[in-house]
């Protein structure tokens, strides 16, 4: 089975997704999944902030890889 992670957070600090990434990687290993990638949208606290970021395009590309 395949797995992917898409998450968004208001905070844009470098450590924002450290714990989430670690937990996701642990689950992927434990469940023997194929990791297809991650999109971690830092600084996406409002729709306008997200639209101006590269994350929507990254999420779209990740979705296309899941086919």
MODELLER restraints for C-alpha pairs under 7 A, 6 or more apart:
rsr = mdl.restraints
at = mdl.atoms
rsr.add(forms.Gaussian(group=physical.xy_distance, feature=features.Distance(at['CA:1:A'], at['CA:33:A']), mean=5.33, stdev=0.5))
rsr.add(forms.Gaussian(group=physical.xy_distance, feature=features.Distance(at['CA:1:A'], at['CA:34:A']), mean=6.11, stdev=0.5))
rsr.add(forms.Gaussian(group=physical.xy_distance, feature=features.Distance(at['CA:2:A'], at['CA:33:A']), mean=5.54, stdev=0.5))
rsr.add(forms.Gaussian(group=physical.xy_distance, feature=features.Distance(at['CA:2:A'], at['CA:34:A']), mean=4.62, stdev=0.5))
rsr.add(forms.Gaussian(group=physical.xy_distance, feature=features.Distance(at['CA:2:A'], at['CA:35:A']), mean=6.06, stdev=0.5))
rsr.add(forms.Gaussian(group=physical.xy_distance, feature=features.Distance(at['CA:2:A'], at['CA:36:A']), mean=6.44, stdev=0.5))
rsr.add(forms.Gaussian(group=physical.xy_distance, feature=features.Distance(at['CA:3:A'], at['CA:33:A']), mean=6.22, stdev=0.5))
rsr.add(forms.Gaussian(group=physical.xy_distance, feature=features.Distance(at['CA:3:A'], at['CA:34:A']), mean=5.93, stdev=0.5))
rsr.add(forms.Gaussian(group=physical.xy_distance, feature=features.Distance(at['CA:3:A'], at['CA:35:A']), mean=5.05, stdev=0.5))
rsr.add(forms.Gaussian(group=physical.xy_distance, feature=features.Distance(at['CA:3:A'], at['CA:36:A']), mean=5.76, stdev=0.5))
rsr.add(forms.Gaussian(group=physical.xy_distance, feature=features.Distance(at['CA:4:A'], at['CA:35:A']), mean=6.00, stdev=0.5))
rsr.add(forms.Gaussian(group=physical.xy_distance, feature=features.Distance(at['CA:4:A'], at['CA:36:A']), mean=5.26, stdev=0.5))
rsr.add(forms.Gaussian(group=physical.xy_distance, feature=features.Distance(at['CA:4:A'], at['CA:37:A']), mean=5.26, stdev=0.5))
rsr.add(forms.Gaussian(group=physical.xy_distance, feature=features.Distance(at['CA:4:A'], at['CA:38:A']), mean=5.79, stdev=0.5))
rsr.add(forms.Gaussian(group=physical.xy_distance, feature=features.Distance(at['CA:5:A'], at['CA:37:A']), mean=6.61, stdev=0.5))
rsr.add(forms.Gaussian(group=physical.xy_distance, feature=features.Distance(at['CA:5:A'], at['CA:38:A']), mean=4.67, stdev=0.5))
rsr.add(forms.Gaussian(group=physical.xy_distance, feature=features.Distance(at['CA:5:A'], at['CA:39:A']), mean=6.35, stdev=0.5))
rsr.add(forms.Gaussian(group=physical.xy_distance, feature=features.Distance(at['CA:6:A'], at['CA:38:A']), mean=5.78, stdev=0.5))
rsr.add(forms.Gaussian(group=physical.xy_distance, feature=features.Distance(at['CA:6:A'], at['CA:39:A']), mean=4.83, stdev=0.5))
rsr.add(forms.Gaussian(group=physical.xy_distance, feature=features.Distance(at['CA:6:A'], at['CA:40:A']), mean=5.95, stdev=0.5))
rsr.add(forms.Gaussian(group=physical.xy_distance, feature=features.Distance(at['CA:7:A'], at['CA:39:A']), mean=6.48, stdev=0.5))
rsr.add(forms.Gaussian(group=physical.xy_distance, feature=features.Distance(at['CA:7:A'], at['CA:40:A']), mean=5.10, stdev=0.5))
rsr.add(forms.Gaussian(group=physical.xy_distance, feature=features.Distance(at['CA:7:A'], at['CA:41:A']), mean=5.99, stdev=0.5))
rsr.add(forms.Gaussian(group=physical.xy_distance, feature=features.Distance(at['CA:8:A'], at['CA:40:A']), mean=5.94, stdev=0.5))
rsr.add(forms.Gaussian(group=physical.xy_distance, feature=features.Distance(at['CA:8:A'], at['CA:41:A']), mean=4.37, stdev=0.5))
rsr.add(forms.Gaussian(group=physical.xy_distance, feature=features.Distance(at['CA:8:A'], at['CA:42:A']), mean=6.05, stdev=0.5))
rsr.add(forms.Gaussian(group=physical.xy_distance, feature=features.Distance(at['CA:8:A'], at['CA:44:A']), mean=5.86, stdev=0.5))
rsr.add(forms.Gaussian(group=physical.xy_distance, feature=features.Distance(at['CA:9:A'], at['CA:41:A']), mean=6.18, stdev=0.5))
rsr.add(forms.Gaussian(group=physical.xy_distance, feature=features.Distance(at['CA:9:A'], at['CA:42:A']), mean=5.29, stdev=0.5))
rsr.add(forms.Gaussian(group=physical.xy_distance, feature=features.Distance(at['CA:9:A'], at['CA:43:A']), mean=5.92, stdev=0.5))
rsr.add(forms.Gaussian(group=physical.xy_distance, feature=features.Distance(at['CA:9:A'], at['CA:44:A']), mean=5.46, stdev=0.5))
rsr.add(forms.Gaussian(group=physical.xy_distance, feature=features.Distance(at['CA:9:A'], at['CA:45:A']), mean=5.94, stdev=0.5))
rsr.add(forms.Gaussian(group=physical.xy_distance, feature=features.Distance(at['CA:10:A'], at['CA:42:A']), mean=6.37, stdev=0.5))
rsr.add(forms.Gaussian(group=physical.xy_distance, feature=features.Distance(at['CA:10:A'], at['CA:43:A']), mean=4.60, stdev=0.5))
rsr.add(forms.Gaussian(group=physical.xy_distance, feature=features.Distance(at['CA:10:A'], at['CA:44:A']), mean=4.94, stdev=0.5))
rsr.add(forms.Gaussian(group=physical.xy_distance, feature=features.Distance(at['CA:10:A'], at['CA:45:A']), mean=3.79, stdev=0.5))
rsr.add(forms.Gaussian(group=physical.xy_distance, feature=features.Distance(at['CA:11:A'], at['CA:42:A']), mean=5.98, stdev=0.5))
rsr.add(forms.Gaussian(group=physical.xy_distance, feature=features.Distance(at['CA:11:A'], at['CA:43:A']), mean=5.11, stdev=0.5))
rsr.add(forms.Gaussian(group=physical.xy_distance, feature=features.Distance(at['CA:12:A'], at['CA:42:A']), mean=4.58, stdev=0.5))
rsr.add(forms.Gaussian(group=physical.xy_distance, feature=features.Distance(at['CA:12:A'], at['CA:43:A']), mean=4.42, stdev=0.5))
rsr.add(forms.Gaussian(group=physical.xy_distance, feature=features.Distance(at['CA:28:A'], at['CA:34:A']), mean=6.98, stdev=0.5))
rsr.add(forms.Gaussian(group=physical.xy_distance, feature=features.Distance(at['CA:28:A'], at['CA:35:A']), mean=6.60, stdev=0.5))
rsr.add(forms.Gaussian(group=physical.xy_distance, feature=features.Distance(at['CA:37:A'], at['CA:62:A']), mean=6.88, stdev=0.5))
rsr.add(forms.Gaussian(group=physical.xy_distance, feature=features.Distance(at['CA:39:A'], at['CA:55:A']), mean=6.77, stdev=0.5))
rsr.add(forms.Gaussian(group=physical.xy_distance, feature=features.Distance(at['CA:39:A'], at['CA:58:A']), mean=6.53, stdev=0.5))
rsr.add(forms.Gaussian(group=physical.xy_distance, feature=features.Distance(at['CA:39:A'], at['CA:59:A']), mean=6.09, stdev=0.5))
rsr.add(forms.Gaussian(group=physical.xy_distance, feature=features.Distance(at['CA:41:A'], at['CA:55:A']), mean=5.80, stdev=0.5))
rsr.add(forms.Gaussian(group=physical.xy_distance, feature=features.Distance(at['CA:44:A'], at['CA:50:A']), mean=4.73, stdev=0.5))
